[in-house]
Each structure stands twice: as C-alpha cells, then as structure tokens.
Amino acid sequence: MAALDAFQCVATKLDLREFDPKQVPSEVKLKVLEAARTTGSGNNIQHWKFILVQDRENLGKLARDSTSGKWVEGANFAVIVLTTPRFGFHLIDAGRVAQNVQLAAWNYGVASGAFAGMNRAALEKDFKISSDLTASIVVGFGYPLRKIIGRKNRKPIEELVFAERYGEPFDPQQLKT
C-alpha cells in the first residue's frame, strides 16, 4: 500500500463511478472509517454517525434508494454520512467527512464517488436511520475499473482567485513570502 503526500492526493483524486470487482482490504476500509471519525466538526460536537455498507444486497438497496447514485451498486463498499440537521453547520461537516474519506481511500489507490440525491424516506426505512439524523451524503468506494492518470480539467488559478477584493486580478508572482 503506497502512500501519496497530501497535496498529491488532493491534486490527483478524481470522482469515479465504475469499479473493479477486486475487494478492498479491511485495513483500508478501517482507514477510511478512521478518516471519517477523526474529521473536524463544528464546535467539535462530533454529531455525525456513519453507516458502513458492504453487503451486495444492501449496496443494491442503497442504489435503489438513490436518485443520483445508481452506480453505487457496483462499489465495493459505501459510507452513508449521517448528520444532525439542528446544527446549522451539519452539511459543511458532511462535506468535510466526504472529502477526508475520499482522500484517505485515494491514498491507497481506492477510488470513490459521492452523491446526495436520494429518496430519504426509503433510505431511512432500509437502513433504520434515526429520525434525529439525516443522510447528508453517500460515498461509494472501490478500485478503479480502468487505469486512471489523475489529471483534472480545471480552470486556471487566475480565473478563480482574486487579490484582496472580488474582481482584482491575482498574479501568483505577487505572493508575499
């Protein structure tokens, strides 16, 4: 299990939705779950909970309960991120968890994709989700079906970053040391 440095993980991780049937080792799954558990949360409340889904039948239910993640049926495993909606920052925390688990998996060559479109009533019933929690996001994992190079098609930094005020051109050469 080769490791990447943190920036390389961020710069090369792509969202994938087609997975090889090769099984992800339990130690990698545990690292993914530890990444979820150790994610920061608003006011350090740690209100989130996680459901590990690895049974084929349950991955199928997860796909059927989805409106945008039918592909999760082909994943090796998935994590349902549950948050407490009474906290105004719960969706930010869900996003933080999703990013951390995806980067942790990618560190070991395990690809992932995420979705938030779901039939909540069906999901709550199928996975016995408590009424005080909401399924905020689902992340599916598996080895990539094809070799990927991890090159992202992103806009240039000068189109996305402004200097001091919106609209003021950013020049990377002008960064202060």
C-alpha positions in Angstrom: 0.0 0.0 0.0 1.9 3.0 -1.3 1.1 6.4 0.2 0.9 9.7 -1.6 1.6 13.0 0.0 -1.4 15.1 1.0 -1.2 17.6 -1.9 -0.8 14.8 -4.5 -3.9 13.1 -3.0 -5.9 16.4 -3.5 -4.4 17.2 -6.9 -4.9 13.7 -8.4 -8.1 12.4 -6.8 -10.9 12.0 -9.4 -14.5 11.0 -8.7 -15.2 7.7 -10.3 -18.4 5.6 -10.6 -17.1 2.4 -12.2 -15.2 0.0 -10.0 -13.2 -3.2 -10.5 -14.7 -6.2 -8.6 -11.4 -6.6 -6.7 -12.0 -6.4 -2.9 -10.7 -3.5 -0.9 -8.8 -4.9 2.1 -10.3 -4.5 5.5 -7.4 -2.4 6.7 -8.1 0.2 4.0 -11.8 0.2 4.9 -10.8 0.8 8.5 -8.5 3.7 7.5 -11.5 5.2 5.6 -13.7 4.9 8.7 -10.9 6.4 10.9 -10.7 9.3 8.5 -14.4 9.8 9.0 -14.2 9.6 12.7 -11.2 12.0 13.0 -12.7 14.7 10.8 -13.2 18.0 12.5 -16.8 19.2 13.2 -18.4 22.5 14.1 -17.7 23.3 17.8 -16.1 19.8 18.0 -19.6 18.4 18.6 -18.9 15.3 16.6 -22.6 14.9 15.8 -22.2 12.7 12.8 -22.6 9.0 12.5 -21.6 6.6 9.7 -23.1 3.5 8.2 -20.7 1.2 6.5 -22.5 -0.7 3.7 -20.5 -3.6 2.2 -23.1 -6.3 1.7 -24.1 -6.7 -2.1 -27.8 -6.7 -1.2 -27.5 -3.5 0.8 -25.5 -1.8 -1.9 -28.3 -2.6 -4.2 -30.8 -1.1 -1.7 -28.6 2.0 -1.5 -28.7 2.3 -5.3 -32.5 1.9 -5.4 -32.9 4.5 -2.7 -30.8 6.9 -4.7 -31.9 9.5 -7.3 -28.3 10.2 -8.5 -26.1 7.4 -7.3 -27.4 4.2 -9.0 -23.7 3.4 -9.7 -23.1 2.7 -6.0 -24.4 -0.8 -6.6 -21.1 -1.6 -8.3 -19.0 -0.2 -5.5 -17.0 -2.5 -3.1 -18.4 -0.6 -0.1 -20.1 2.7 0.7 -20.4 5.0 3.7 -23.6 6.8 4.5 -22.8 10.1 6.3 -25.5 11.0 8.8 -25.6 14.4 10.4 -27.7 16.2 12.9 -29.7 18.9 11.0 -30.4 21.0 14.0 -26.8 22.2 13.8 -26.6 24.9 11.1 -23.2 23.6 10.0 -24.2 20.0 9.6 -23.8 20.0 5.8 -20.4 21.6 6.0 -19.4 18.8 8.4 -20.8 16.2 6.0 -18.7 17.7 3.2 -15.6 17.7 5.3 -16.1 14.0 6.1 -16.8 13.1 2.5 -13.6 14.8 1.4 -11.5 13.2 4.1 -12.7 9.7 3.5 -12.2 10.1 -0.3 -8.6 11.3 0.2 -7.8 8.6 2.7 -9.1 6.0 0.2 -7.2 7.5 -2.7 -4.0 7.4 -0.6 -4.3 3.6 -1.0 -5.4 3.6 -4.7 -9.1 3.2 -3.9 -11.3 5.4 -6.0 -14.6 6.9 -4.9 -17.6 8.9 -5.9 -20.3 10.7 -3.8 -23.9 11.6 -4.2 -26.6 13.4 -2.2 -29.7 12.7 -4.3 -31.8 10.1 -2.5 -35.2 9.1 -1.6 -34.8 9.9 2.1 -37.9 8.0 3.3 -36.8 4.8 1.6 -33.2 5.2 2.8 -34.3 5.9 6.4 -36.5 2.8 6.3 -34.0 0.5 4.6 -31.1 1.5 6.8 -33.0 2.2 10.1 -31.9 5.8 10.3 -32.9 7.6 13.4 -35.4 10.5 12.9 -33.0 13.0 14.6 -30.4 12.3 11.9 -30.3 13.0 8.1 -28.4 11.1 5.4 -26.4 14.1 4.1 -24.1 12.3 1.6 -23.2 8.8 0.5 -19.7 7.9 -0.7 -19.0 4.7 -2.7 -15.6 3.1 -2.9 -13.7 0.6 -5.0 -10.6 0.1 -7.1 -10.8 1.9 -10.5 -12.2 -0.2 -13.3 -9.6 1.3 -15.7 -6.1 2.8 -15.1 -6.5 6.5 -14.4 -3.9 9.2 -14.6 -5.5 11.6 -12.1 -5.3 14.7 -14.4 -8.0 17.2 -13.7 -9.5 19.6 -16.2 -9.6 22.8 -14.0 -9.8 26.5 -14.8 -6.6 28.4 -14.4 -5.9 29.8 -10.9 -6.0 33.4 -12.3 -9.7 32.8 -13.2 -10.7 31.6 -9.8 -8.6 33.7 -7.3 -8.8 37.4 -6.8 -6.3 39.7 -4.9 -7.8 41.3 -1.8 -11.2 42.1 -3.5 -13.5 40.3 -5.9 -12.6 41.2 -9.5 -9.0 42.3 -8.6 -6.6 40.2 -10.8 -4.5 37.7 -9.0 -0.9 37.2 -10.0 0.9 34.2 -8.4 4.2 36.1 -8.9 2.9 38.7 -6.4 2.5 36.3 -3.4 4.2 37.6 -0.3 6.7 35.4 1.5 
